[in-house]
Amino acid sequence: MILPVFGNISNDFSDTELTYSKTIDSWITHPGLDLKAEEGSPVRAALDGTVSETTNDAQWGLTIVLDHGDGVFTRYSNLSTLDLVTKGQKVKKGDVISGVGKTALSEIAEEPHLHFELIRDKQNIDPKNYLPKKIN
């Protein structure tokens, strides 16, 4: 798996410990990683897969979900566009699928970033366990 955007972690994965959300001024769990990057920075497919969903999610903004088979999905949210891929399209690891945006209402007070989730068998898991060890 590759890092979908070049940037540091601004908000870590947390399925049990609460993290502070500036946007809603509250402590919540966080089902993915926020990777800080400039608006418009290219967002790449972390693995080979098929586009299973493109949507404007009320909470997470412009979102693309890739199906990698065997119950594994990646979700890319807070994107700038949905125009680069279509549902059913096959993508290769490293293909540009969108750009970093500012569309996630649930994280609008945060700096520009990609919200990235890894899902296996319908459970969010920490993407850091599968990404290069160099991120911080």
Buried (B, 14 or more C-beta within 10 A) or exposed (E): BEBBBEBEBBBEBBEEEEEEBEEEEEEEEBBBBBBBBEEEBBBBBBBBBBBBBBBEBEEBBBBBBBBBEEEBBBBBBBBBBBEBBEEEBEBEBEBEBBBBBBBBEBBEEBBBBBBBBBBEEEEBBBBBEBBEEEBE
